[in-house]
C-alpha cells in the first residue's frame, strides 16, 4: 500500500488539463501538498498518488478529461498500490455520476475544495476496504482563497498567471461555467499586490491577469469596477515589467480601463476581448449584452484611445439559428477589423445550458465548414498583419531556447504566452527571461522570424 505515516509521505504527480485558470489551481494544490510534506514528481511510475485536474468547458475538453482519467486508471490497474484523485471542473459538475461510472477513482474534489488536496491524499493513502466508495468532496461553488498561496509554478520562471477572481455573473446561453464556478468573487487588492510582490521576488517579469471576466473585478467586493486601480497599483511593484490582461467582457471595457492601458508603461497595449459574434440576432440568442453597433464602436474606441494596441478576440460559429447571412457578416467583420489574434470555436451544446435544447441546431458538417472558413480568413488577415513587421526592430521577451534550430522563442508586448504566435530569434546564447531587441526578417502564416540586434 502507499505510505501512510507523516514521516513517509506519498509522492504525488499532478496532471493539469484546460485553461491557465486551471493551471493556477494546480500550482496552488502542489504548493499545499509541499507545505504538508508531500513530495512532487513528474514520474508517473514513481508516483504513489496520481491527481488529474480536469476541464469541462466544452465537449472536447470533457472527452480529453475522461480519456486522461482512464489512461491514469490503467496505471493504477498495473500497480494496485497507486491511488487516483480527480479534481477540477469535471469533478465539480459530475462527481456523483463519475463516482458510479469510475469506481477505480479513489476521490473526487470539486473546484471549491481543491485546497483540501493534502487531507484527501492522506485519506486515500491509508488502507481502505476494496469495495469502499470513493471520497467525494464537492460543495457549492465559492471562491477558495483571498490571500496569496504557496505555489509551485509550472510556467517558465519569468512569467506567471495571477487569478484575480473566480466565477462569472454573466449568463451567456452557451456557457455552463457559472453553474459550477458560481458568481464572480474578487480577491482583495491587497492580497493581489502581495502576491505580485512575491512573484516579482522570485524573478517573474510578466504578470498575466486572469479570471472568467477580468473586467468585473471589484464590483462584488468594492461596489464598483476596480480593474483600472488594480493595474495602476500592480504597475508600482518593483521587478514586474509587463502586465497583461486576458478575458475582458466587451460591454465592460470602459474609457477608464483604456486610459490606464494607454498611460501605464508596464501595462501591455494588448486587449483580449471575446466578442463571440457580430450578428445582432446571434448575439441576442447568446445572451450577450452587446450588439453589432456596440461591438463596432468598441473596436474603434480601443484603437483610438490606445496607440498601437493589439486586439485578440474569439468567435463561435454554428450557434443555433446562425444563418448563412449571419455567418457571412461575421466573415466580413473579421476581414474589416484586422484582429491581431483570433480564436475560433465551433458551437458545442453543453449540459445545462439553455441553447443546448433549442431548435435550429446547426449540423456538425456545416459547423465544421464554417469553422474552417473563418480560420482560413483569419489566417490570411494575420499573414498580412505579420508581413508589416518585416524590417522593423522590436523588443521581445525570451521564453525559451531551441538549440537544435539555432533560435530562441520570444514574444513582443503584442503576443500573449501560450496562445499567440511567437518570434523566432537567431542565436542560442540568449537567456530565457531576457528582454532583447530583434530585427524582423521574415513572416509566415503563424510566426515571425528575426535576428538579434546587438
Buried (B, 14 or more C-beta within 10 A) or exposed (E): EBBEEEEEBBBBBBBBBBBBBBBBBBBBBBBBBBEBEBBBBEEBEEBBBBBBBBBBBBEEBBEBBBEBBEEBBEBBEEEEEBBBBBBBBBBBBBBEEBBEEBEBBBBBBBBBBBBBBBBBBBBBBEEBEEEEEBBBBBEEBBBBEEEBBEBBBBBBEBBBBBBBBBBBBBEBBBBBBBBBBBBBBBBBBEBBBBBBBBBBEEEBBBBBBBBBBBBBBBBBBEEEBBBBBBBBBBBEBEEBBBBBBBBBBBBBBEEEBBEBBBEBEBBBBBBBBBBBBBBBBBBBBBBBBBBBEBBBEBBEBBBEBBEEBBBBBBBBBBBBBBEEEBBEBBBEBBEEBBBBBBBBBBBBBBEEBBBBEBEEBBEEEBBBBBBEBBBEBBEEBBEEBBBEBBEEEBEBBBBEBEEEEEBBBBBBBBBBBBEBBBBBBBBEEBEBBEEBBBBBBBBEEEBBBBBBEE
